[in-house]
């Protein structure tokens, strides 16, 4: 059961590397192997292997890697959700054909 729960975040990291599409709409634009997401996938994979080989301290490594991921997620994504994005960040998405699930005023270009 524990390994199944560890595979869920692993698939999440993998999903950030691969581009996912439905028809002409991009759901997630994968960042590829030259990205921070790929480094996170490698770190997490290594931590899972360490937890399987050395369970006493390997689980602490998994926890540390996931805490690092949470901090990075906050400053890369959640910060903008909670406190708003700058005009420059919003203009960076102008012209990108995005599928909008929820339209918000800050998303209008």
N, C-alpha and C positions, 0 to 999 in steps of 0.2 A: 504493500500500500504506500509506503514511504517513497519508494522509487517512482511510482505512478505520479505522486504529487510533485516530485522533482522534475519529471518529464514535461509537465504543463508549462512552467516558465521556459524550459528549453525550447519548446515549440514556439513560444512567444518570441524569443530572441531570434530563432530561425525565420519566423514570419516577418521580422523587421529587415531581413537581408534579402528576401525574395520579393519581387513585385507581384502583387495580387490584383487581378482585373476581373471585372464582370462586364463582358462586352467591350464597349469603348471606354468605360469608366474605370479609373484607377482607384482601387480601395486603399492600398498601401503601396507606395513607391519604395521598393527595396533599395537599400543603400549599398548592397554588394559587399565584397570581402575587404574592400579598402575603407572601412567605416568603423566607427566606435561600436556599432551594434555587433559587428563580427568579433571585435575584441571582447565584448561582453559575453558573446556566445562561447568563445574559447575559455575565458575565465570561469564561466559557470560550468562548462563541461569538465574542466580540470578539477573544480571543486567537488563535483559529483563523484568523479573517479576517486578523489582523495577520501571522500566520505565512505565509499564502498571498501577501499583498501584499509584505511585507518579510521574506523568509526568513532573512536573516542575524541579525536581532535578534528577529524575531517568535517564533521557536522558544524563545527564552529567556523570553518572556512566557508562552507555554503552560506551560513548566516551572514558572514561578513561581506561576501560577494553580493548577496541580495540586498543588504543595507546600502552598499555602494550604489547599486542599481536604483534603489528608491530615491537616493539623494540626487542622482543624475536625472531621473525622470522628473523630479520636482522642478529642478532649475531649467530643464529643457522643454517641459510641456505644461505641468500643472501651474507653474508660476504665471504663465500667460493666461491660463483659464481663470485663475482666481483674481489676478490683478490687472489683466488687460495687456494687450500687445501694443508696441509702438507703431506709429504710422509706417515706418520703414519695414517692419516685419509684415504688416498687412499688405503693403505694396509688393512684397516678395512673392505673394501668391497670385497677383494680378495676371490674368491671362492663362492661368493653369485651369484645365478642365477638370474640376473637382465635383464629386458627388456630394451634395450637401444634404445631410440627414436632417439637421435642424438649422434653419436660417436664423441668424442673429444679426443685429444692426452692424456689429463690427466686421461682419463678413461681406458687407456690400462694397463693391468696387466701383 
